[in-house]
């Protein structure tokens, strides 16, 4: 994902502080990207509940 370039690799799940910071970084990166695209359809999809969690799962399992 593009957020990997900004936020680095996903931390070990046992390091809860790092995981919290990482998830915040990913959310901020995606928020900025959606705002920069400025497309109503992209914004509508992004605003759907569970959108980030579902797409992060798919991205991690399609590598």
N, C-alpha and C positions, 0 to 999 in steps of 0.2 A: 504494500500500500504506500501511497505517497507520504502518509504520515510517518512512516518508518524513517524517511529521510530527515524529518524535523524532530521526531521524538526518540529515535533510536530503536533498538530491538526491544521487544516486549520483555519485561523483567520476569524473574522467577516468581511464581504465584505465592511462594512462601514469604516473599519480601513485600508485605502489605503496604508499607509506606511508598515504596517504589511503584507498586501497581497503581495506587491511587494517583500519584503524580503522572504516571504514564497515561492513564485513562483520561485525566484532565487535559493533558497535552494533545492527545488524539482528538478529543472533542473540540478543543479550540482550533486545531488545524482544519478539521472538517467544517466547523462553523465559518471560518474565514474563506475556505474554498467555495462553499455554497454561496456565501455573500458575494464573492468575486464573480462567480458565474452569472449571478443575477438573472436566473431563468425561473419563471413561475412553476414549471413542472418539477424542476430539481428541488426547489424550496418546498413544494407540497409533499414530495416523496420524503425529503429529509425530516419534515415535521411529523411524519407518521410515527406512532408509538413503536418502539423496538427497532427502528430502522438501523441505527448504528450497531446495536448488538447483533442483529441478524446478519448484516453485511460483513461485519468483522469476522464472525464465525465462518461464513462462506469463504471469505478471502483466505483465512488461515487453513482451511481444509482443501483448498484447490491449488496449493503450492506443489 
